[in-house]
Amino acid sequence: MAASGLNASTYDREGRSHIAALADYAMHLMEQMKYINEHSFNNFQMKIGERPPQYDIWGNTVNVSSRMDSTGVPDRIQVS
């Protein structure tokens, strides 16, 4: 699960909206997964970011994310 727009700022350092930045991240991640999957042999873990998360997400947001994860289609990006 990736979340966007959790703080008061609606733009990132490059001046993009949080939605545009998240979409750009998702597209780049999909492209890089092609290369990661070539060498991972189904043994793969990923850490995103250099700091611990600053937010705790819970409630219906997590429930929707769980449903999307269980119904997702490989090689596709889901947005809610």
C-alpha positions in Angstrom: 0.0 0.0 0.0 1.2 3.5 -0.9 -0.5 6.6 0.3 -0.3 10.2 -0.9 -1.5 13.6 0.4 -1.2 12.7 4.1 0.4 16.1 5.1 -0.8 19.6 4.7 1.4 20.3 1.7 -0.2 19.4 -1.6 2.9 19.7 -3.7 6.3 17.9 -3.6 9.8 19.5 -4.0 9.5 19.6 -7.8 6.1 21.4 -7.6 4.0 18.3 -8.6 0.8 17.6 -6.9 0.8 14.6 -4.5 -1.4 12.6 -7.0 1.0 13.3 -9.9 4.0 12.4 -7.8 2.3 9.1 -6.6 1.3 8.2 -10.2 4.9 8.9 -11.4 6.3 6.7 -8.6 3.9 3.9 -9.4 4.9 4.0 -13.1 8.6 4.0 -12.3 8.2 1.2 -9.8 6.4 -1.0 -12.4 9.3 -0.4 -14.8 12.0 -1.2 -12.3 10.2 -4.4 -11.1 11.0 -5.9 -14.5 14.7 -5.8 -13.6 14.2 -6.7 -10.0 12.2 -9.8 -10.9 14.9 -11.0 -13.3 17.3 -11.7 -10.4 15.1 -12.1 -7.3 14.1 -15.8 -7.7 10.9 -15.1 -5.7 12.8 -14.0 -2.6 12.4 -10.3 -2.4 11.8 -7.6 0.2 11.7 -3.9 -0.4 12.2 -0.9 1.9 10.8 2.3 0.6 12.4 5.5 1.9 15.3 6.2 4.2 13.3 7.1 7.4 10.7 5.2 9.3 7.1 6.0 8.3 5.7 9.2 9.8 2.0 8.2 9.5 -0.1 5.4 10.8 -3.0 4.6 8.4 -5.9 2.6 9.7 -9.7 2.2 9.3 -11.6 1.9 6.1 -8.6 3.0 4.1 -6.7 -0.1 5.1 -9.8 -2.3 4.5 -10.2 -1.0 0.9 -6.4 -1.5 0.3 -6.7 -5.1 1.5 -9.6 -5.8 -0.8 -7.7 -4.2 -3.7 -4.7 -6.3 -2.9 -6.7 -9.5 -2.9 -8.5 -8.7 -6.2 -5.5 -7.2 -8.0 -4.3 -8.2 -11.4 -0.6 -8.8 -12.0 1.3 -6.1 -13.8 -1.4 -3.5 -13.2 -1.6 -0.4 -11.0 -4.8 0.0 -8.9 -6.0 3.4 -7.7 -8.8 4.1 -5.3 
